[in-house]
Amino acid sequence: MGRIIFYEDRNFQGRSYETGSDCAELTSYLSRCNSCRVESGCFMVYERPNYMGHQMLVRRGEYPDNQCLMGMSTSDCIRSCRMIPMHRGPFRMRIYERENFGGQMYELMDDCDSIQDHYRMNDCQSAHVMDGHWLMYEQPHYRGRMTYLRPGEYRSMRDMGMDMRIGSIRRIMESC
């Protein structure tokens, strides 16, 4: 299990809130959240409530301010978080060129550093995650903004608020 502590102010100051599970709205506990400390596990933190907006994977460690953590401006803060459970089994997902699982389909069981180079796929508009937890990046070689996908069907990346092209995909390993 994971454990994360959020603080109202930068550098772990002000009131704090600790959790080991998902939290859709941190402002229910703190007026704002500008730093965090991950005691154990792996979490996705989001700039908006309900797991929306810019997101970042955080592992065990200290994150004294959001600008260092997520490239946010100092007026922005973390509004929600999702705990990523450990996965020790196989990894498997299908990516599709079009929404609603249309167009070209490829099955992944491992990381892919460039969707374009490996599959000649111009875009990924839907996905089905069968096993494991995955990160989709907007640029090749695991760079740029990221989006977390857990097991389930994702019929439209655009409807999920993903206004980015997918450049690479990586498994979230148990080393979190």
Buried (B, 14 or more C-beta within 10 A) or exposed (E): EBBBBBBBBBEBEBEBBEBBEEBBEBEEBBEBBBBBBBEEBBBBBBBBBEBBBBBBBBBBEBBBBBEEBBEBEEEBBBBBBBBBBBBEEEBBBBBBBBBEBEBBBBEBEEBBBBBBEBBEBEBBBBBBBBBBBBBBBBBBEBEEBBBBBBBEEBBEBEEBEBEBBBBBBBBBBEEB
